[in-house]
Amino acid sequence: MTGPATPPSDPVVAPPVRRPGSIRRTSTVLMFWPDGLGTDLHLKGRARDLRTSRDGAAEVVGHSDLYAVTGRERDILRIEADPDRPGLQGLVGCRAGGGLRSSISQELPEEVAEGTPLYLLLDDLAGSTLISGFAFLRWADHVPEIRRRLDNGPRRVMRGTCSGFRDGASSLASDGSISGLRQNVAHPGPLADRVDPLGWHELDDPPEIAMRRARRIDVWADDGELGIDAMFRDSCWDPDGREVVIHEYQMLGRADRATGTLLSVTAHPRVLPYVECPGAAPNASWMAGTDLRAMRTEVLQRLRATDCCTHLNDGLRSLAEVPVLAASLPA
């Protein structure tokens, strides 16, 4: 069957209206370089759980702020959280890659077990530090030093790492490195809904060169089941100040409230860089039947190589937070 002729370019215009009797977790990680190109990466994270009662009243039931600085090897040089947590300083010196997650489990086991807002931010450090450099691509024609580094940088073999880099993909050169084909982006509306200022936590104004990873997870009860509406977005800002989305997924699902089992999930790719990228989206259905609390590990085991999309996996893994949020639903 022939796939789409162009990559998806349909970012969500505004968050859905908050449902009475629901809970919403929002999170953002802002990535920036105060001292310029080639210097330490700063990450400012914020997450909040907002419960909406059946009469529409809103109440914050959980929140966390995170500030971290990483070096050129993605090693954590500094980390702070509000509220502070014992064990957090044990992450200093750790590399913000896949192995960081085991260090988080070792140093902050209660945050992991309770699926707190802080844990979501900490778990996002690995992905955020990995994708942050895309922001500089959008400035390459305006800053000669960025263009020089891009033209002279190493070429990594990406073949087979995900759906977008499968054999024969338009994204790849003959040697398996990225082809240089311009990545698809889209211009979104504001992340927060002007009609509902409580719908998102407070958002910081970004520096000129910056990226932001944003998440939203809505959970509500419905006849013994849980409804789930989640989104995931990576974006940055162009030299003209306009925000551009690089990756965005929306995930709609149902879960058994009593057992915490995922009954169904559908992933909708809203914005992705290459025409082959959405090929992984139907594989989200493979996760049906999974204990939601195990999603962070099960997704990585079931969706691998060209069956996966890194950003789809990131979105699906966050559904592990659903049982935690469900426990705070209005009675």
Rosetta silent file (secondary structure, phi, psi, omega in degrees, C-alpha in Angstrom):
SEQUENCE: MTGPATPPSDPVVAPPVRRPGSIRRTSTVLMFWPDGLGTDLHLKGRARDLRTSRDGAAEVVGHSDLYAVTGRERDILRIEADPDRPGLQGLVGCRAGGGLRSSISQELPEEVAEGTPLYLLLDDLAGSTLISGFAFLRWADHVPEIRRRLDNGPRRVMRGTCSGFRDGASSLASDGSISGLRQNVAHPGPLADRVDPLGWHELDDPPEIAMRRARRIDVWADDGELGIDAMFRDSCWDPDGREVVIHEYQMLGRADRATGTLLSVTAHPRVLPYVECPGAAPNASWMAGTDLRAMRTEVLQRLRATDCCTHLNDGLRSLAEVPVLAASLPA
SCORE:     score description
SCORE:     0.000 S_00000001
   1 L     0.000  136.559 -178.958    0.000    0.000    0.000 S_00000001
   2 L   -77.167  134.929 -179.537    1.317    3.439   -0.915 S_00000001
   3 L   -84.208 -177.104 -179.929    1.993    5.780    1.986 S_00000001
   4 L   -65.775  151.251 -178.123    1.314    9.512    2.183 S_00000001
   5 L   -79.357  -22.011 -178.443    3.097   11.750   -0.311 S_00000001
   6 L  -135.008  155.323  175.995    4.106   14.305    2.319 S_00000001
   7 L   -66.777  157.627  179.487    4.896   14.193    6.057 S_00000001
   8 L   -68.220  139.322 -179.594    2.082   15.173    8.449 S_00000001
   9 E  -140.556   61.652 -173.428    1.820   18.916    9.159 S_00000001
  10 L  -136.408   66.494 -179.520   -1.258   19.297   11.348 S_00000001
  11 L   -64.494  148.681  177.913   -0.342   20.493   14.861 S_00000001
  12 L   -61.181  131.747 -175.646   -3.155   20.661   17.397 S_00000001
  13 L   -72.990  -39.350 -178.760   -4.551   24.202   17.325 S_00000001
  14 L  -155.854  155.629  176.714   -5.512   24.335   21.024 S_00000001
  15 L   -61.778  153.302  174.478   -5.805   21.947   23.962 S_00000001
  16 L   -64.867  156.059  176.348   -9.163   20.182   24.322 S_00000001
  17 L   -62.111  134.016  177.546  -11.639   21.733   26.721 S_00000001
  18 L   -62.650  130.534 -179.771  -11.038   20.421   30.244 S_00000001
  19 L   -81.860  139.800  168.850  -13.690   17.876   31.138 S_00000001
  20 L   -59.381  138.206 -179.215  -15.590   18.124   34.418 S_00000001
  21 L    74.528   36.504 -178.025  -14.394   15.324   36.676 S_00000001
  22 E  -131.067  173.129  173.538  -10.957   15.023   35.044 S_00000001
  23 E  -135.237  143.927 -177.774   -7.288   15.567   35.801 S_00000001
  24 E  -130.510  125.384  170.458   -4.658   17.075   33.521 S_00000001
  25 E  -103.858  126.401  172.941   -0.888   16.829   33.784 S_00000001
  26 E  -119.767  147.239  176.745    1.084   19.337   31.728 S_00000001
  27 E  -148.167  149.814  173.743    4.849   19.557   31.500 S_00000001
  28 E  -140.131  146.722  169.289    7.445   21.553   29.586 S_00000001
  29 E  -127.209  114.871  178.923   11.227   21.423   29.326 S_00000001
  30 E   -95.903  128.557 -177.171   12.799   24.576   27.878 S_00000001
  31 E  -113.944  130.889 -177.140   16.305   24.087   26.442 S_00000001
  32 E  -158.712  167.096 -174.778   18.666   27.032   25.879 S_00000001
  33 L  -128.741   88.924 -176.513   22.323   28.153   25.847 S_00000001
  34 L   -58.565  -28.648 -176.608   22.830   31.429   27.783 S_00000001
  35 L  -101.881    9.347  172.885   26.497   31.604   26.771 S_00000001
  36 L    95.815 -177.994 -177.307   25.985   30.754   23.108 S_00000001
  37 L   -56.044  134.622  177.053   26.876   28.008   20.659 S_00000001
  38 L    83.544    5.277 -179.532   29.171   25.282   21.981 S_00000001
  39 L  -106.777 -176.927 -176.275   28.527   26.071   25.655 S_00000001
  40 L   -63.107  143.010  177.484   26.606   24.285   28.407 S_00000001
  41 E   -88.800  131.074  176.535   22.959   23.449   27.804 S_00000001
  42 E  -106.333  139.295 -179.206   20.473   24.750   30.371 S_00000001
  43 E  -129.005  124.843  179.529   17.133   23.003   30.898 S_00000001
  44 E  -117.790  113.049 -176.278   14.207   24.534   32.746 S_00000001
  45 E  -110.936  150.177  176.804   11.355   22.145   33.452 S_00000001
  46 E  -147.483  136.116  178.405    7.911   22.666   34.908 S_00000001
  47 E  -142.490  148.245 -176.291    5.088   20.179   35.514 S_00000001
  48 E  -151.422  141.512  172.973    1.685   20.471   37.131 S_00000001
  49 E  -107.900  123.715 -177.589   -1.349   18.294   37.898 S_00000001
  50 E  -120.700  118.496  177.627   -4.675   20.141   37.700 S_00000001
  51 E   -95.367  134.714  176.723   -7.886   18.477   38.854 S_00000001
  52 E  -111.613  117.939 -177.269  -11.200   19.743   37.488 S_00000001
  53 L   -72.082  173.906 -178.160  -14.168   18.943   39.712 S_00000001
  54 L   -68.887  -19.263  175.915  -17.568   17.931   38.384 S_00000001
  55 L   -96.746    7.280  174.560  -18.767   21.495   38.802 S_00000001
  56 L    93.819   -3.349  179.237  -15.786   22.829   36.837 S_00000001
  57 L   -71.191  143.416 -177.280  -13.670   24.154   39.722 S_00000001
  58 E  -108.407  142.382  179.530   -9.899   23.737   39.259 S_00000001
  59 E  -144.148  128.233  175.135   -7.385   22.658   41.906 S_00000001
  60 E   -77.367  122.727 -178.048   -3.629   22.097   41.636 S_00000001
  61 E  -113.631    0.204  176.875   -2.880   18.723   43.248 S_00000001
  62 E  -173.893  146.519  179.240    0.805   18.379   42.327 S_00000001
  63 E  -161.550  160.424  174.803    3.637   20.415   40.811 S_00000001
  64 E  -161.381  145.357  170.022    7.393   20.543   40.361 S_00000001
  65 E  -116.774  146.985 -179.427   10.048   22.794   38.837 S_00000001
  66 E  -137.480  138.330  174.545   13.414   21.490   37.654 S_00000001
  67 E  -132.565  127.791 -179.228   16.594   23.277   36.598 S_00000001
  68 E  -139.922  153.344  175.253   19.577   21.423   35.165 S_00000001
  69 E  -128.834  131.096  178.887   22.794   22.234   33.315 S_00000001
  70 E  -122.045  150.545 -179.451   24.588   19.694   31.126 S_00000001
  71 L   -89.423 -168.574 -173.943   28.033   19.759   29.562 S_00000001
  72 L   -67.286  -24.985  177.129   29.240   18.872   26.074 S_00000001
  73 L   -95.356   17.610 -178.691   29.040   15.140   26.806 S_00000001
  74 L    64.441   21.388  177.998   25.460   15.570   28.106 S_00000001
  75 E   -81.639  139.736 -177.632   26.796   15.090   31.648 S_00000001
  76 E   -77.700  117.399 -179.302   24.763   16.713   34.413 S_00000001
  77 E   -95.076  -29.282 -176.311   26.792   19.546   35.932 S_00000001
  78 E  -154.950  142.907  178.173   24.088   21.060   38.106 S_00000001
  79 E  -153.210  136.097 -179.979   20.549   20.111   39.082 S_00000001
  80 E  -141.808  152.719  176.826   17.914   21.673   41.337 S_00000001
  81 E  -141.189  151.298  174.690   14.227   21.065   41.971 S_00000001
  82 E  -133.166  113.973   -1.862   11.403   22.885   43.712 S_00000001
  83 L   -66.249  149.507  178.863   10.274   21.254   45.929 S_00000001
  84 L   -70.321  156.814 -179.679   13.728   19.783   46.551 S_00000001
  85 L  -136.431  135.661  173.684   14.099   16.022   46.908 S_00000001
  86 L   -58.935  140.401  178.966   16.701   13.893   48.746 S_00000001
  87 L    95.836  -14.347 -175.771   18.859   12.014   46.268 S_00000001
  88 H   -62.461  -39.854 -177.755   18.645   14.611   43.522 S_00000001
  89 H   -69.112  -13.702  175.306   22.314   15.604   43.837 S_00000001
  90 H   -67.653  -12.502  178.871   23.241   11.972   43.246 S_00000001
  91 H   -86.238  -13.041  177.973   22.485   12.610   39.558 S_00000001
  92 L   -62.777  129.936 -177.305   25.304   15.158   39.215 S_00000001
  93 L    97.441  -17.917  178.110   27.956   13.606   36.999 S_00000001
  94 L   -74.792  148.949  176.691   25.534   11.202   35.327 S_00000001
  95 E   -85.830  135.325 -177.539   25.208   11.357   31.557 S_00000001
  96 L   -82.544   61.173  174.338   21.761   12.405   30.355 S_00000001
  97 L  -119.082 -162.864 -178.511   21.347    9.403   28.068 S_00000001
  98 L   -58.287  -33.170 -179.488   19.352    6.199   28.314 S_00000001
  99 L   -69.269  -14.755  179.820   21.387    5.060   31.322 S_00000001
 100 H   -61.098  -32.394 -174.959   20.218    8.074   33.312 S_00000001
 101 H   -63.738  -34.510  176.551   16.886    6.373   33.980 S_00000001
 102 H   -69.676  -34.196  176.824   18.492    3.635   36.077 S_00000001
 103 H   -67.179  -38.058  176.777   20.309    6.316   38.098 S_00000001
 104 H   -62.175  -43.300  179.484   17.007    8.114   38.700 S_00000001
 105 H   -62.608  -36.158 -178.481   15.490    4.846   39.948 S_00000001
 106 H   -74.983  -41.798 -173.792   18.430    4.325   42.276 S_00000001
 107 H   -86.673  -29.824 -176.006   18.650    7.867   43.664 S_00000001
 108 L  -132.505   59.738 -174.247   14.953    8.813   43.744 S_00000001
 109 H   -61.326  -32.520 -179.388   12.973    5.558   44.046 S_00000001
 110 H   -69.012  -37.324  178.028    9.934    7.209   45.642 S_00000001
 111 H   -62.971  -40.113  179.827    9.556    9.672   42.758 S_00000001
 112 H   -66.533  -48.531 -176.598    9.658    6.754   40.318 S_00000001
 113 H   -62.920  -35.042 -176.072    7.217    4.605   42.299 S_00000001
 114 H   -92.678   -3.723  178.681    4.750    7.457   42.734 S_00000001
 115 L    54.827   47.458 -172.810    5.025    8.739   39.156 S_00000001
 116 L   -75.438  164.410  173.722    5.382   12.322   40.368 S_00000001
 117 H   -56.068  -37.497  178.498    5.586   15.450   38.191 S_00000001
 118 H   -62.407  -40.967 -179.157    9.290   15.655   39.060 S_00000001
 119 H   -62.313  -39.820  177.815    9.882   12.133   37.775 S_00000001
 120 H   -59.955  -42.188  179.167    8.316   13.007   34.417 S_00000001
 121 H   -66.022  -43.071  179.151   10.698   15.972   34.109 S_00000001
 122 H   -63.417  -40.931  179.633   13.717   13.902   35.102 S_00000001
 123 H   -64.018  -27.543 -179.216   12.786   11.168   32.636 S_00000001
 124 H   -81.441   -6.788 -179.100   12.650   13.801   29.881 S_00000001
 125 H   -63.141  -38.129 -178.004   16.247   14.937   30.427 S_00000001
 126 H   -62.771  -52.503 -178.883   17.605   12.167   28.188 S_00000001
 127 H   -66.984  -36.975 -177.666   15.395   12.965   25.211 S_00000001
 128 H   -65.694  -43.978  179.535   15.615   16.715   25.665 S_00000001
 129 H   -67.437  -27.970 -179.043   19.411   16.829   25.653 S_00000001
 130 H   -71.753  -41.873 -173.479   19.448   14.584   22.579 S_00000001
 131 H   -95.215   -6.952 -170.837   17.165   16.705   20.380 S_00000001
 132 L   -56.795  -35.692 -174.260   18.059   20.164   21.688 S_00000001
 133 L   -64.905  -13.578  178.653   20.608   20.938   18.966 S_00000001
 134 H   -58.619  -29.288 -179.241   17.921   21.073   16.291 S_00000001
 135 H   -54.983  -35.109 -177.657   17.270   24.658   17.362 S_00000001
 136 H   -70.770  -27.411  179.091   20.590   25.683   15.810 S_00000001
 137 H   -58.707  -36.097 -176.894   19.609   24.243   12.411 S_00000001
 138 L   -73.291  -11.198 -178.629   16.928   26.898   12.083 S_00000001
 139 L  -111.354    5.546 -173.037   19.572   29.635   12.582 S_00000001
 140 L   -62.364  -31.259 -179.527   22.275   28.236   10.303 S_00000001
 141 L   -83.845   -1.938 -179.233   21.629   30.766    7.540 S_00000001
 142 L  -114.287  -19.409 -178.832   21.832   33.653   10.023 S_00000001
 143 L  -124.531  104.910 -175.155   24.851   32.660   12.139 S_00000001
 144 H   -55.347  -35.534 -178.926   27.964   31.727   10.063 S_00000001
 145 H   -64.107  -35.927  177.203   29.543   29.776   12.938 S_00000001
 146 H   -65.914  -45.081  179.336   26.529   27.461   13.098 S_00000001
 147 H   -61.204  -41.525  179.978   26.696   26.818    9.354 S_00000001
 148 H   -61.253  -44.771 -178.830   30.434   26.090    9.553 S_00000001
 149 H   -66.266  -38.995  179.255   29.965   23.545   12.336 S_00000001
 150 H   -65.194  -41.828 -177.346   27.100   21.843   10.546 S_00000001
 151 H   -70.093  -27.364 -175.603   29.029   21.546    7.301 S_00000001
 152 H  -107.054    3.970 -178.036   32.134   20.158    9.012 S_00000001
 153 L   -76.393  164.897  179.551   30.519   17.982   11.635 S_00000001
 154 L   -68.457  152.174  177.947   30.646   14.152   11.681 S_00000001
 155 L  -104.243  114.954 -178.860   28.063   12.157    9.707 S_00000001
 156 L   -89.018  138.923  173.828   26.337    9.514   11.856 S_00000001
 157 E   -77.395  118.481 -175.679   24.930    6.332   10.339 S_00000001
 158 L  -110.010   -6.423 -175.117   21.218    6.370   11.212 S_00000001
 159 L   -53.862  129.648  174.394   19.937    3.501    9.040 S_00000001
 160 L    86.468   -0.425 -175.877   17.617    1.149   10.915 S_00000001
 161 L   -79.154  -24.935 -179.187   17.241    3.239   14.067 S_00000001
 162 L  -163.308  178.035 -178.417   13.550    4.056   13.542 S_00000001
 163 H   -58.703  -38.477 -178.232   10.721    4.079   11.008 S_00000001
 164 H   -71.610  -15.825 -179.845   11.940    7.337    9.494 S_00000001
 165 H  -117.806   35.200  176.099   15.404    5.892    8.884 S_00000001
 166 L   -75.064  162.614  178.862   14.433    2.544    7.347 S_00000001
 167 L   -53.434  133.134  177.472   16.285    1.227    4.286 S_00000001
 168 L    83.537    1.034 -177.536   15.449    3.280    1.229 S_00000001
 169 L   -67.641  149.083  178.529   13.961    6.171    3.194 S_00000001
 170 L   -64.743  -18.909 -178.364   14.116    9.636    1.690 S_00000001
 171 L   -75.938  -12.681 -171.012   15.798   10.773    4.907 S_00000001
 172 E  -111.157  141.878  168.183   18.948    8.715    4.242 S_00000001
 173 L   -82.358  173.107 -176.431   21.960    9.105    2.004 S_00000001
 174 L   -62.913  -25.043  179.635   23.506    6.031    0.399 S_00000001
 175 L   -88.432    4.080  178.315   25.962    5.635    3.310 S_00000001
 176 L    89.682   -2.397  176.031   23.125    5.528    5.869 S_00000001
 177 E   -85.888  170.782 -179.179   23.694    9.034    7.190 S_00000001
 178 E   -64.510  133.983 -169.479   21.019   11.748    7.096 S_00000001
 179 L   -71.505  -22.373 -173.515   20.462   12.800    3.485 S_00000001
 180 L    95.400   -2.875  173.747   20.206   16.541    4.026 S_00000001
 181 L   -58.625  132.428 -177.217   16.583   16.586    2.881 S_00000001
 182 L   -62.033  129.524 -178.668   14.949   19.518    4.634 S_00000001
 183 L   -73.567  140.944  176.855   12.929   18.296    7.592 S_00000001
 184 L   -69.435  137.863  173.094    9.217   19.012    7.626 S_00000001
 185 L  -137.408  170.457  177.742    7.990   21.474   10.243 S_00000001
 186 E  -144.829  153.735  178.593    4.705   23.242   10.953 S_00000001
 187 L   -97.431  118.076 -176.621    3.649   26.485   12.603 S_00000001
 188 L   -92.765  169.374  164.604    1.330   25.848   15.567 S_00000001
 189 L   -78.013  179.209  178.756   -1.086   27.988   17.483 S_00000001
 190 L   -58.529  144.655  178.567   -0.194   28.888   21.082 S_00000001
 191 L   -62.537  -44.030  179.038    0.459   25.908   23.338 S_00000001
 192 L   -87.371  153.622 -179.653   -1.880   27.305   25.979 S_00000001
 193 L   -91.986  118.809 -179.243   -5.531   28.096   25.292 S_00000001
 194 L   -62.153  -27.761 -179.744   -6.270   31.816   25.662 S_00000001
 195 L   -71.867  -26.762 -177.046   -9.889   30.924   26.483 S_00000001
 196 L  -131.071   81.667 -176.740   -8.770   28.760   29.415 S_00000001
 197 H   -62.270  -19.344  177.570   -5.650   30.245   31.061 S_00000001
 198 H   -81.896   -9.298 -174.233   -5.718   27.507   33.718 S_00000001
 199 H   -65.483  -24.172  174.568   -5.462   24.798   31.065 S_00000001
 200 L  -128.836  155.235  172.515   -1.646   24.952   31.104 S_00000001
 201 L   -68.836  172.502 -179.997    0.867   25.817   33.783 S_00000001
 202 L   -61.883  133.041 -178.683    2.786   29.086   33.477 S_00000001
 203 L  -109.038  134.182  179.670    4.980   29.116   30.366 S_00000001
 204 L   -82.510  145.337  172.138    8.304   30.957   30.222 S_00000001
 205 L   -68.674  131.546 -176.467    9.191   33.226   27.329 S_00000001
 206 L   -80.510  150.653  167.123   11.951   31.461   25.361 S_00000001
 207 L   -64.094  174.107 -177.313   15.359   32.961   24.533 S_00000001
 208 L   -58.543  -51.582  179.104   16.042   33.544   20.820 S_00000001
 209 L  -104.563  109.536 -175.522   17.657   30.144   20.253 S_00000001
 210 E  -161.398  159.401  172.009   15.771   27.566   22.278 S_00000001
 211 E  -125.948  160.947  176.486   13.737   24.379   22.095 S_00000001
 212 E  -142.152  131.914  170.879   10.782   23.205   24.142 S_00000001
 213 E  -104.586  126.274 -176.269    9.398   19.749   24.844 S_00000001
 214 E  -127.037  143.943  177.217    5.757   19.868   25.949 S_00000001
 215 E  -135.999  150.229  169.886    3.353   17.211   27.180 S_00000001
 216 E  -140.928  133.103  176.634   -0.281   17.081   28.164 S_00000001
 217 E  -130.312  113.842  175.200   -2.082   14.057   29.641 S_00000001
 218 E  -102.819  134.282  179.257   -5.842   14.233   30.268 S_00000001
 219 E  -134.233  137.934  176.518   -7.513   11.417   32.227 S_00000001
 220 E  -148.521  159.881  179.956  -11.165   10.975   33.160 S_00000001
 221 E   -93.964  143.138 -178.181  -13.468    8.176   34.381 S_00000001
 222 E  -154.368   98.357  175.670  -16.140    6.715   32.132 S_00000001
 223 L    51.906   54.187  176.873  -18.272    3.670   33.124 S_00000001
 224 L    81.179   -2.909  177.642  -15.513    1.698   34.822 S_00000001
 225 E  -117.498  168.030  174.278  -12.931    2.748   32.271 S_00000001
 226 E  -111.002  130.769  170.246  -10.446    5.581   31.989 S_00000001
 227 E   -90.365  144.017 -176.490  -10.419    7.894   29.005 S_00000001
 228 E  -133.560  129.053  173.464   -6.997    9.159   27.902 S_00000001
 229 E  -135.624  110.242 -174.793   -6.107   12.064   25.637 S_00000001
 230 E  -127.695  152.331  175.456   -2.375   12.843   25.554 S_00000001
 231 E  -138.355  158.460 -177.926   -0.076   14.928   23.384 S_00000001
 232 E  -143.243  129.840 -177.615    3.671   15.318   22.888 S_00000001
 233 E  -143.537  132.149  167.444    5.371   18.202   21.064 S_00000001
 234 E  -109.761  130.270 -179.900    8.948   19.284   20.320 S_00000001
 235 E  -146.154  165.490  174.704    9.287   22.818   18.978 S_00000001
 236 E  -145.974 -172.220 -176.284   11.745   25.682   18.574 S_00000001
 237 E  -126.018  134.046  178.372   11.721   29.276   17.342 S_00000001
 238 L   -78.316  166.224  177.236   12.867   30.656   14.014 S_00000001
 239 L   -57.209  -25.063  178.240   14.892   33.876   13.656 S_00000001
 240 L   -83.879    3.207  176.160   11.643   35.694   12.832 S_00000001
 241 L    90.791   -5.883 -179.417   10.278   34.653   16.243 S_00000001
 242 L   -79.644  139.126  176.354    7.723   32.149   14.954 S_00000001
 243 E   -77.077  139.937  175.641    7.429   28.813   16.737 S_00000001
 244 E  -126.509  134.510  177.826    7.915   25.721   14.585 S_00000001
 245 E   -91.419  134.757  178.869    6.885   22.197   15.547 S_00000001
 246 E  -103.684  -44.839  178.717    9.299   19.392   14.688 S_00000001
 247 E  -133.336  134.856  172.905    7.580   16.403   16.312 S_00000001
 248 E  -153.216  131.950  173.295    4.021   16.084   17.554 S_00000001
 249 E  -128.364  148.485  166.359    1.816   13.113   18.412 S_00000001
 250 E  -119.925  136.573 -178.789   -1.637   12.844   19.912 S_00000001
 251 E  -124.460  124.985  178.562   -2.611    9.590   21.653 S_00000001
 252 E  -114.647  130.207 -175.833   -6.184    8.581   22.426 S_00000001
 253 E  -149.927  172.357  175.194   -6.794    5.549   24.618 S_00000001
 254 E  -134.419  146.087  178.759   -8.978    3.629   27.030 S_00000001
 255 E  -140.008  153.619  174.876   -7.931    1.704   30.118 S_00000001
 256 E   -77.082  121.372 -174.520   -9.620   -0.534   32.679 S_00000001
 257 L   -67.219  -36.666 -175.509   -9.908    1.579   35.810 S_00000001
 258 L   -71.631  -41.061 -173.859   -9.848   -1.343   38.241 S_00000001
 259 L  -100.636  -16.755 -176.409   -6.809   -3.154   36.845 S_00000001
 260 L    73.982   21.506  179.673   -4.893   -0.320   35.168 S_00000001
 261 E   -89.162  133.196  176.191   -4.703   -2.304   31.923 S_00000001
 262 E   -72.727  119.163 -178.419   -4.492   -0.397   28.660 S_00000001
 263 E   -87.704  -37.994  179.612   -7.461   -1.542   26.567 S_00000001
 264 E  -160.362  153.188  174.104   -6.731    0.427   23.399 S_00000001
 265 E  -154.136  136.712  176.762   -4.569    3.244   22.119 S_00000001
 266 E  -123.910  128.536  179.265   -4.404    5.072   18.802 S_00000001
 267 E  -102.117  127.719  178.429   -1.490    7.336   17.909 S_00000001
 268 E  -109.798  107.615  176.535   -2.144   10.254   15.579 S_00000001
 269 E   -72.290  118.652 -177.325    1.039   11.705   14.046 S_00000001
 270 E   -96.407  -41.726  176.251    0.427   15.453   13.797 S_00000001
 271 E  -145.005  127.420  176.858    3.893   16.690   12.740 S_00000001
 272 L  -145.371  155.873 -169.418    6.926   14.559   11.807 S_00000001
 273 L   -74.966  -32.944 -173.763   10.070   15.334    9.787 S_00000001
 274 L  -128.085  157.722 -175.024   10.005   12.733    6.991 S_00000001
 275 L   -63.942  -26.678 -178.978    7.350   11.004    4.912 S_00000001
 276 L   -81.527  -16.339 -173.143    8.359    7.584    6.277 S_00000001
 277 H   -57.712  -42.747 -176.695    8.055    8.588    9.949 S_00000001
 278 H   -66.321   -7.021 -178.815    4.300    7.927   10.398 S_00000001
 279 H   -59.034  -21.985 -179.596    4.837    4.288    9.424 S_00000001
 280 H   -85.215  -18.253 -171.849    5.319    3.418   13.095 S_00000001
 281 H   -56.083  -43.268  179.406    2.079    5.007   14.322 S_00000001
 282 H   -61.155  -22.506 -177.976   -0.192    1.949   13.786 S_00000001
 283 H   -71.834  -10.122  174.419    2.174   -0.096   15.950 S_00000001
 284 H   -57.410  -30.555 -178.998    0.975    1.819   19.012 S_00000001
 285 H   -64.303  -18.843  177.578   -1.928   -0.660   19.066 S_00000001
 286 H   -62.330  -19.119 -176.190    0.574   -3.389   19.984 S_00000001
 287 H   -83.011   -7.346  177.521    0.596   -1.930   23.494 S_00000001
 288 L   -58.221  139.453 -177.601   -3.044   -2.897   24.196 S_00000001
 289 L    92.953   -4.062 -178.797   -3.214   -5.299   27.124 S_00000001
 290 L   -83.336  140.120  168.425   -0.216   -3.754   28.888 S_00000001
 291 E   -65.055  120.995 -175.901   -0.286   -2.795   32.561 S_00000001
 292 H   -54.685  -34.309 -177.621   -0.023    0.983   32.283 S_00000001
 293 H   -66.260  -16.172  179.980    2.474    1.100   35.134 S_00000001
 294 H  -100.278    6.649 -173.411    4.862   -0.956   32.992 S_00000001
 295 H   -61.720  -33.887 -176.292    4.614    1.231   29.901 S_00000001
 296 H   -62.286  -33.976  178.324    8.002    2.891   30.344 S_00000001
 297 H   -93.573  -38.356 -175.827    9.795   -0.422   29.916 S_00000001
 298 H   -65.450  -37.669  178.991    7.294   -2.337   27.760 S_00000001
 299 H   -59.700  -43.999 -178.215    7.238    0.293   25.016 S_00000001
 300 H   -67.804  -26.796  179.375   11.011    0.078   24.629 S_00000001
 301 H   -82.503  -33.359 -175.014   10.855   -3.710   24.449 S_00000001
 302 H   -92.356  -33.894 -177.951    7.993   -3.990   21.958 S_00000001
 303 L  -109.372  102.073 -173.461    8.592   -1.024   19.647 S_00000001
 304 L  -134.307  160.345  174.964   12.158   -1.179   18.400 S_00000001
 305 H    48.446 -132.924 -174.262   14.245   -0.298   15.358 S_00000001
 306 H   -76.022   -3.357  171.513   12.102    0.400   12.268 S_00000001
 307 H   -80.810   -9.347 -172.983    8.923   -0.661   14.120 S_00000001
 308 L  -116.576  164.365  163.303    9.295    2.398   16.314 S_00000001
 309 L  -125.519  128.195 -177.427    9.404    6.148   16.133 S_00000001
 310 H   -52.251  -38.455 -174.777   11.516    7.669   18.902 S_00000001
 311 H   -81.049  -33.213  170.851    8.911   10.348   19.481 S_00000001
 312 H   -61.162  -46.140  178.773    5.987    7.926   19.388 S_00000001
 313 H   -58.998  -42.492  179.050    7.805    5.867   22.027 S_00000001
 314 H   -60.714  -41.181  179.259    8.345    8.981   24.138 S_00000001
 315 H   -67.178  -45.252 -178.446    4.651    9.764   23.980 S_00000001
 316 H   -66.259  -37.053 -178.435    3.506    6.235   24.771 S_00000001
 317 H   -61.503  -31.972 -177.975    5.925    5.822   27.666 S_00000001
 318 H   -69.550  -12.699  177.859    4.349    8.771   29.462 S_00000001
 319 H   -68.444   -9.359  172.032    1.059    6.854   29.694 S_00000001
 320 H   -61.093  -20.231  179.682    2.634    5.131   32.696 S_00000001
 321 H   -77.221  -14.321 -172.726    1.499    8.271   34.543 S_00000001
 322 H   -58.620  -47.747  179.663   -2.197    7.519   33.904 S_00000001
 323 H   -60.618  -35.483  177.365   -2.825    5.310   37.001 S_00000001
 324 H   -62.768  -46.655  179.639   -1.170    7.944   39.192 S_00000001
 325 H   -66.121  -39.334 -178.825   -3.388   10.650   37.768 S_00000001
 326 H   -61.130  -31.985 -179.914   -6.478    8.443   37.990 S_00000001
 327 L   -66.099  -18.105 -179.898   -5.917    8.063   41.733 S_00000001
 328 L  -103.932    9.692  177.449   -6.471   11.834   42.067 S_00000001
 329 L   -63.086  150.999  176.132   -9.688   11.984   40.059 S_00000001
 330 L   -58.969  148.265 -179.217  -12.643   13.598   41.815 S_00000001
 331 L   -63.032    0.000    0.000  -14.751   11.132   43.803 S_00000001
